[in-house]
Amino acid sequence: MSPADTGALTRVSADAPADTSASPAPAPAAVDMPAPDAAPAPDADSRLTPGGPGYRRMSFALFLAGVATFALLYSTQALLPLISEDMAATAGAASWTVAAATGGLALFVLPMSALSERFGRRTVMTASLAVAVTVGLLVPFAPTIGWLVALRAVQGAALAGLPASATAYLAEEVRPKALVTAIGLFVAGNSVGGMSGRLLTGWVAQLFGWRVAVGTIGLVAVVCAVAFRLLLPTPRHFTAGSLRPRVLLGAIRDHLGDPLLRRLYAIGALFMTVFGGVYTVIGYRLTDAPFSLPQGIIGSIFLVYLVGTVSASTTGRLVGRLGRRGALYLAGGTTAAGLLLSLADSLPLVLLGLVLITAGFFAGHAVASSAVSRTATHGRAQAQALYQSAYYIGSSVGSTLGATAYHATGWAGTVALGLLALAGVTSITLLGTRAARRTAATRTA
């Protein structure tokens, strides 16, 4: 397959064979001492593959980590109208309970990825979940909107150890041909966490109030965190790196200097701007006329996340058929169609719009995230951390601007923001297509 046909990547073919003679190249600053949770690394043939030993345990463990991460991160999103009423806060002020969590994650994902390079992926993910679930059990007792926002910021910072470490773990422990599928399953866990968290909080809040609802999510996350730690296999291909700032900054500089990685970071941020804006505001829209739905029904709307679970977990096949750029075009077009449908004052059309938005978003996110892992040849945790930082900055921007646009101009303003972000996705993907064609022309000249 030529570079022009491989999607978002221009240097690595989606079907490129793995080097089975050695482990993946370690980070430049690797030292000989293994991480606390690492076993001696055998040759690359022992990396996990679908159907092989340990693959199902690993997939289920990271699936549960994804469930806990998204359930905690967005635990207040479906409850914003109730929080506004209880704490006498505007939609914009209440939206900060979401933006603070995603912003905290965006700010701390790079430092946490550095710790995972030194102390191990599994160690950092376990510690991050432990802190996040502890804070999650304190959130229901926040006395004011200010305290609630502060606790959510701490919770988001704690969760920063999950996304980049999980994808780096997969890049090291899973064979390259299975990587897109493995990351798709992790993203599918994100979608299940987002769906179940919102669904559960919606019905619990209708019966007992938003505080009990958020506390219930905290308890669910505790169960997921314990199961994750018991199930996740010990890393076998991790080599500890250095915490020296010069080495870390060098890896970050290399990644930011890569045009392909820059495009992928921007695509992730723009997709999440759409998604964050839509799902932060949709509760307000469905509470208002002409829908006037109760909180439990609004929470049930998030069952459409199941569509995201399917689209993320089947991304590998989609990329195989269309290439990465083709998959990104399809994801962006699907999301745009959903936004336009959601403008209707018909509940079935709004629901169909949400289905398309969710399917397109999760497919685009899985494609971009897996492409980052395939592209980075060293400092994979930093490469993924930069992606996750851009991604969650997009979530914070989308949540805040989406709520502001809704308050100023209604749902049409939120949709306009989303369409503008998707125009950016299309433009960046077109740049990648042209760059790949130039590269192919140069190689054949």
C-alpha positions as CSV (number, residue, x, y, z in Angstrom):
1,M,0.0,0.0,0.0
2,S,1.5,3.3,-1.0
3,P,1.9,6.2,1.5
4,A,-0.8,8.1,-0.2
5,D,-3.3,5.4,0.6
6,T,-2.5,4.8,4.3
7,G,-4.6,7.6,5.9
8,A,-3.1,9.9,8.4
9,L,0.4,8.4,8.4
10,T,2.9,9.2,5.7
11,R,5.9,7.4,7.1
12,V,4.5,4.1,8.4
13,S,2.2,1.8,6.5
14,A,-0.8,0.5,8.3
15,D,0.3,-3.0,7.3
16,A,4.0,-2.7,8.0
17,P,5.3,-5.8,9.6
18,A,6.6,-5.7,13.1
19,D,10.3,-6.2,13.7
20,T,10.3,-9.6,15.5
21,S,14.0,-9.6,16.3
22,A,13.9,-7.1,19.1
23,S,11.8,-5.2,21.4
24,P,10.4,-1.8,20.4
25,A,13.1,0.9,20.4
26,P,13.4,2.4,23.9
27,A,13.4,6.1,24.6
28,P,16.8,7.7,24.0
29,A,17.3,8.3,27.7
30,A,16.6,4.8,28.8
31,V,18.5,3.4,31.8
32,D,19.3,-0.1,32.6
33,M,17.2,-0.2,35.8
34,P,13.7,-1.6,35.2
35,A,10.6,0.2,36.5
36,P,9.1,-1.1,39.8
37,D,6.3,-2.8,37.9
38,A,8.3,-4.1,34.9
39,A,9.5,-7.6,34.3
40,P,12.6,-8.4,32.2
41,A,11.6,-7.9,28.5
42,P,11.8,-10.9,26.2
43,D,11.9,-10.6,22.5
44,A,9.2,-8.8,20.6
45,D,7.4,-12.0,19.6
46,S,5.9,-12.1,23.1
47,R,3.9,-8.9,22.6
48,L,0.2,-9.4,23.0
49,T,-2.0,-10.2,20.0
50,P,-5.8,-10.9,19.7
51,G,-6.5,-14.5,20.7
52,G,-3.1,-14.8,22.5
53,P,-2.6,-15.3,26.2
54,G,-3.2,-12.2,28.3
55,Y,-4.8,-10.1,25.5
56,R,-8.3,-10.5,26.9
57,R,-7.3,-9.7,30.5
58,M,-5.4,-6.6,29.2
59,S,-8.2,-5.5,27.1
60,F,-10.8,-5.8,29.8
61,A,-8.6,-4.1,32.4
62,L,-8.0,-1.1,30.2
63,F,-11.7,-1.1,29.2
64,L,-12.6,-0.8,32.9
65,A,-10.0,2.0,33.3
66,G,-11.6,3.8,30.4
67,V,-15.0,3.3,32.0
68,A,-13.8,4.8,35.3
69,T,-12.0,7.7,33.7
70,F,-14.9,9.0,31.6
71,A,-17.5,8.3,34.2
72,L,-15.6,10.4,36.8
73,L,-14.4,13.0,34.3
74,Y,-17.9,13.8,33.1
75,S,-19.9,12.9,36.2
76,T,-21.5,16.4,36.5
77,Q,-22.2,17.0,32.8
78,A,-25.7,15.5,32.7
79,L,-26.5,17.2,36.0
80,L,-25.7,20.8,35.1
81,P,-29.3,22.1,35.2
82,L,-29.8,20.6,38.7
83,I,-26.4,22.0,39.9
84,S,-27.4,25.4,38.5
85,E,-30.7,25.3,40.4
86,D,-29.2,24.0,43.7
87,M,-26.3,26.4,43.8
88,A,-27.9,29.4,42.1
89,A,-25.3,29.2,39.3
90,T,-25.6,30.2,35.7
91,A,-25.1,27.7,32.8
92,G,-21.7,29.2,32.2
93,A,-20.7,28.9,35.9
94,A,-22.0,25.3,36.2
95,S,-20.2,24.3,33.0
96,W,-16.9,25.0,34.8
97,T,-17.5,21.8,36.8
98,V,-16.8,20.0,33.5
99,A,-14.2,22.4,32.1
100,A,-12.2,22.4,35.4
101,A,-11.9,18.6,35.3
102,T,-10.9,18.4,31.7
103,G,-8.6,21.4,32.1
104,G,-6.9,19.8,35.1
105,L,-6.3,16.7,33.0
106,A,-4.9,18.7,30.1
107,L,-2.5,20.6,32.3
108,F,-1.2,17.5,34.2
109,V,-1.1,14.9,31.5
110,L,2.5,15.8,30.4
111,P,4.0,15.6,34.0
112,M,2.1,12.4,34.6
113,S,3.4,10.9,31.4
114,A,6.9,11.8,32.5
115,L,6.3,9.9,35.7
116,S,5.0,6.9,33.7
117,E,8.2,6.9,31.6
118,R,10.3,6.6,34.8
119,F,8.1,4.5,37.2
120,G,6.0,2.4,34.8
121,R,2.7,2.7,33.1
122,R,0.8,0.4,35.4
123,T,2.1,2.1,38.6
124,V,1.1,5.5,37.4
125,M,-2.3,4.4,36.2
126,T,-3.1,2.7,39.5
127,A,-2.0,5.7,41.5
128,S,-4.0,8.0,39.3
129,L,-7.2,6.0,39.7
130,A,-6.8,5.7,43.4
131,V,-6.5,9.5,43.9
132,A,-9.3,10.2,41.4
133,V,-11.8,7.9,43.1
134,T,-10.9,9.2,46.5
135,V,-11.7,12.8,45.4
136,G,-14.8,11.4,43.6
137,L,-16.2,10.4,47.0
138,L,-15.6,13.9,48.4
139,V,-17.3,15.8,45.5
140,P,-20.9,15.2,46.7
141,F,-20.1,17.2,49.9
142,A,-18.9,20.4,48.1
143,P,-20.7,23.3,49.9
144,T,-20.5,25.9,47.1
145,I,-20.0,26.0,43.3
146,G,-16.4,27.3,44.0
147,W,-15.6,24.2,46.1
148,L,-17.2,21.9,43.5
149,V,-15.1,23.4,40.7
150,A,-11.9,23.1,42.8
151,L,-12.5,19.5,43.6
152,R,-13.3,18.7,40.0
153,A,-10.0,20.3,38.9
154,V,-8.1,18.1,41.4
155,Q,-10.0,15.1,40.1
156,G,-9.1,15.9,36.5
157,A,-5.5,16.4,37.4
158,A,-5.4,12.9,39.0
159,L,-7.0,11.3,36.0
160,A,-4.2,12.7,33.8
161,G,-2.2,9.6,34.6
162,L,-4.6,7.3,32.6
163,P,-5.0,8.3,29.0
164,A,-1.4,8.8,27.9
165,S,-0.1,5.9,30.0
166,A,-2.7,3.5,28.7
167,T,-2.0,4.2,25.1
168,A,1.8,4.1,25.7
169,Y,1.3,0.7,27.5
170,L,-0.6,-0.6,24.5
171,A,2.0,0.6,22.0
172,E,4.7,-1.3,24.0
173,E,2.8,-4.4,24.9
174,V,0.6,-5.1,21.7
175,R,1.9,-6.0,18.3
176,P,1.7,-3.2,15.7
177,K,-1.0,-4.8,13.5
178,A,-3.3,-5.1,16.5
179,L,-2.7,-1.6,17.9
180,V,-5.6,0.2,16.3
181,T,-8.0,-2.4,17.5
182,A,-6.6,-2.4,21.0
183,I,-6.8,1.4,21.3
184,G,-10.2,1.3,19.8
185,L,-11.3,-1.0,22.7
186,F,-9.8,1.4,25.2
187,V,-11.7,4.3,23.6
188,A,-14.8,2.1,23.6
189,G,-14.4,1.9,27.4
190,N,-14.4,5.7,27.4
191,S,-17.7,5.7,25.6
192,V,-19.2,3.1,28.0
193,G,-18.0,5.1,31.0
194,G,-19.5,8.3,29.5
195,M,-22.8,6.7,28.8
196,S,-23.2,4.7,32.0
197,G,-22.1,7.6,34.1
198,R,-24.6,10.0,32.6
199,L,-27.4,7.4,32.5
200,L,-26.9,6.4,36.1
201,T,-26.6,10.0,37.4
202,G,-29.7,11.0,35.5
203,W,-32.0,8.5,37.1
204,V,-30.4,8.6,40.6
205,A,-30.5,12.5,40.5
206,Q,-34.2,12.4,39.6
207,L,-34.9,10.3,42.7
208,F,-32.3,11.5,45.2
209,G,-30.6,14.6,43.9
210,W,-27.4,15.4,42.1
211,R,-25.1,14.8,45.1
212,V,-26.2,11.2,45.6
213,A,-25.9,10.7,41.9
214,V,-22.2,11.9,41.8
215,G,-21.4,9.8,44.9
216,T,-22.8,6.7,43.2
217,I,-20.5,7.3,40.3
218,G,-17.6,7.5,42.7
219,L,-18.5,4.0,44.1
220,V,-18.7,2.5,40.7
221,A,-15.3,3.9,39.9
222,V,-13.9,2.3,43.0
223,V,-15.0,-1.1,41.8
224,C,-13.5,-0.5,38.3
225,A,-10.2,0.7,39.8
226,V,-9.8,-2.4,41.9
227,A,-10.7,-4.8,39.1
228,F,-8.3,-2.9,36.7
229,R,-5.3,-3.4,39.1
230,L,-6.1,-7.1,39.6
231,L,-6.5,-7.8,35.9
232,L,-3.8,-5.7,34.1
233,P,-0.8,-7.9,33.1
234,T,2.7,-6.9,34.3
235,P,4.4,-4.9,31.5
236,R,7.1,-6.9,29.8
237,H,8.4,-4.5,27.2
238,F,8.8,-1.3,29.3
239,T,12.2,0.3,29.8
240,A,12.5,3.0,32.4
241,G,13.5,6.5,31.2
242,S,14.9,9.6,32.8
243,L,13.1,12.3,34.7
244,R,15.8,14.9,33.6
245,P,14.0,18.0,32.3
246,R,16.4,18.2,29.4
247,V,15.5,14.8,28.1
248,L,11.8,15.3,28.6
249,L,11.9,18.7,26.8
250,G,13.9,17.1,24.0
251,A,11.2,14.5,23.4
252,I,8.4,17.1,23.5
253,R,10.4,19.3,21.1
254,D,10.8,16.4,18.7
255,H,7.1,15.6,18.8
256,L,6.0,19.2,18.3
257,G,8.4,19.5,15.4
258,D,6.8,16.6,13.6
259,P,4.2,18.0,11.1
260,L,2.1,14.8,11.2
261,L,1.9,14.7,15.0
262,R,1.0,18.4,15.0
263,R,-1.9,17.7,12.6
264,L,-3.1,14.8,14.7
265,Y,-3.0,16.9,17.9
266,A,-5.1,19.6,16.3
267,I,-7.6,17.1,14.9
268,G,-8.1,15.5,18.4
269,A,-8.6,19.0,19.9
270,L,-11.2,20.0,17.3
271,F,-13.2,16.8,17.5
272,M,-13.3,17.2,21.2
273,T,-14.4,20.8,20.9
274,V,-17.5,19.6,19.1
275,F,-18.2,16.8,21.5
276,G,-17.6,18.8,24.7
277,G,-19.9,21.6,23.5
278,V,-22.7,19.3,22.4
279,Y,-22.9,17.2,25.5
280,T,-22.4,20.0,28.0
281,V,-25.3,21.9,26.6
282,I,-27.7,19.2,25.5
283,G,-29.1,18.8,29.0
284,Y,-30.2,22.5,29.0
285,R,-31.7,22.2,25.6
286,L,-33.8,19.1,26.4
287,T,-34.9,20.6,29.7
288,D,-36.2,23.8,28.0
289,A,-39.2,24.0,25.7
290,P,-40.3,22.5,23.3
291,F,-39.0,19.3,24.9
292,S,-39.2,19.9,28.7
293,L,-37.9,16.4,29.5
294,P,-37.4,15.2,33.1
295,Q,-33.8,14.6,34.4
296,G,-34.1,10.8,34.2
297,I,-35.1,10.8,30.6
298,I,-32.3,13.3,29.8
299,G,-29.8,10.9,31.4
300,S,-31.2,8.1,29.3
301,I,-30.4,10.1,26.1
302,F,-26.8,9.2,26.8
303,L,-27.5,5.6,25.7
304,V,-26.4,6.8,22.3
305,Y,-22.9,6.4,23.7
306,L,-23.3,2.8,22.8
307,V,-23.0,3.9,19.2
308,G,-19.6,5.4,20.1
309,T,-18.6,2.0,21.7
310,V,-19.3,0.3,18.4
311,S,-17.7,2.9,16.1
312,A,-14.5,3.1,18.3
313,S,-14.1,-0.7,18.5
314,T,-14.5,-1.2,14.7
315,T,-12.2,1.6,13.8
316,G,-9.4,-0.9,12.8
317,R,-11.6,-2.3,10.1
318,L,-12.7,1.2,8.9
319,V,-9.0,2.2,8.6
320,G,-8.3,-1.0,6.7
321,R,-10.9,-0.1,4.1
322,L,-10.6,3.7,3.8
323,G,-7.1,4.5,5.1
324,R,-6.6,6.8,8.0
325,R,-7.4,10.0,6.2
326,G,-10.5,8.5,4.5
327,A,-11.7,7.4,8.0
328,L,-11.2,11.0,9.3
329,Y,-13.2,12.4,6.4
330,L,-16.0,10.0,7.1
331,A,-15.9,10.7,10.8
332,G,-16.0,14.5,10.3
333,G,-18.8,14.3,7.7
334,T,-20.9,12.0,10.0
335,T,-20.4,14.4,12.9
336,A,-21.4,17.4,10.8
337,A,-24.5,15.7,9.5
338,G,-25.5,15.0,13.2
339,L,-25.1,18.6,14.1
340,L,-27.3,19.8,11.3
341,L,-30.0,17.3,12.2
342,S,-29.9,18.3,15.9
343,L,-31.2,21.8,14.9
344,A,-34.7,20.4,14.4
345,D,-37.4,20.8,17.1
346,S,-38.3,17.2,16.7
347,L,-37.0,14.8,19.4
348,P,-36.5,11.9,17.1
349,L,-34.3,14.0,14.8
350,V,-32.4,15.4,17.7
351,L,-31.7,11.9,18.9
352,L,-30.6,10.8,15.4
353,G,-28.3,13.8,15.3
354,L,-26.7,12.8,18.6
355,V,-26.2,9.3,17.3
356,L,-24.3,10.6,14.3
357,I,-22.3,13.1,16.4
358,T,-21.3,10.3,18.8
359,A,-20.4,7.8,16.1
360,G,-18.3,10.3,14.2
361,F,-16.5,11.7,17.2
362,F,-15.4,8.3,18.7
363,A,-14.3,7.0,15.3
364,G,-12.3,10.2,14.6
365,H,-10.7,10.1,18.1
366,A,-9.7,6.4,17.8
367,V,-8.1,7.0,14.4
368,A,-6.1,10.1,15.5
369,S,-5.0,8.5,18.9
370,S,-3.8,5.3,17.3
371,A,-2.0,7.2,14.6
372,V,-0.1,9.1,17.3
373,S,1.1,5.8,18.9
374,R,2.2,4.4,15.5
375,T,4.0,7.6,14.5
376,A,6.1,8.2,17.7
377,T,9.3,6.2,17.7
378,H,10.5,7.3,21.1
379,G,9.0,9.1,24.1
380,R,5.6,7.5,23.3
381,A,4.1,8.6,26.6
382,Q,5.0,12.2,25.9
383,A,3.6,11.9,22.3
384,Q,0.3,10.6,23.7
385,A,0.4,13.2,26.5
386,L,0.6,16.0,24.0
387,Y,-2.3,14.5,22.1
388,Q,-4.4,14.1,25.3
389,S,-3.5,17.6,26.4
390,A,-4.7,19.0,23.1
391,Y,-7.8,16.7,23.3
392,Y,-8.9,17.8,26.7
393,I,-8.1,21.5,26.1
394,G,-10.6,21.0,23.2
395,S,-13.1,19.6,25.7
396,S,-12.6,22.6,28.1
397,V,-12.9,25.1,25.2
398,G,-16.0,23.3,23.8
399,S,-17.7,23.1,27.2
400,T,-17.2,26.7,28.0
401,L,-17.8,28.2,24.6
402,G,-20.7,25.9,23.9
403,A,-22.4,26.9,27.1
404,T,-21.7,30.6,26.4
405,A,-23.0,30.3,22.8
406,Y,-26.1,28.6,24.0
407,H,-26.8,31.3,26.6
408,A,-26.3,34.0,24.0
409,T,-28.0,32.6,20.8
410,G,-29.5,29.2,21.7
411,W,-28.7,25.8,20.3
412,A,-27.9,27.2,16.9
413,G,-24.9,28.9,18.4
414,T,-23.6,25.7,19.8
415,V,-24.1,24.0,16.5
416,A,-22.2,26.8,14.6
417,L,-19.3,26.4,17.0
418,G,-19.2,22.6,16.2
419,L,-19.4,23.1,12.5
420,L,-16.5,25.6,12.6
421,A,-14.4,23.1,14.5
422,L,-15.2,20.4,11.9
423,A,-14.2,22.7,9.1
424,G,-10.8,22.8,10.8
425,V,-10.7,19.0,10.9
426,T,-11.4,18.8,7.2
427,S,-8.8,21.5,6.3
428,I,-6.1,19.8,8.4
429,T,-6.8,16.4,6.9
430,L,-6.6,17.9,3.4
431,L,-3.2,19.3,4.3
432,G,-2.2,15.7,5.3
433,T,-3.5,14.4,2.0
434,R,-1.4,16.9,0.0
435,A,1.7,16.2,2.1
436,A,1.4,12.5,1.5
437,R,1.0,13.0,-2.3
438,R,4.1,15.2,-2.3
439,T,6.0,12.6,-0.4
440,A,4.9,9.8,-2.8
441,A,5.8,11.9,-5.8
442,T,9.3,12.6,-4.4
443,R,9.9,8.9,-3.7
444,T,8.9,7.9,-7.2
445,A,10.7,10.7,-9.0
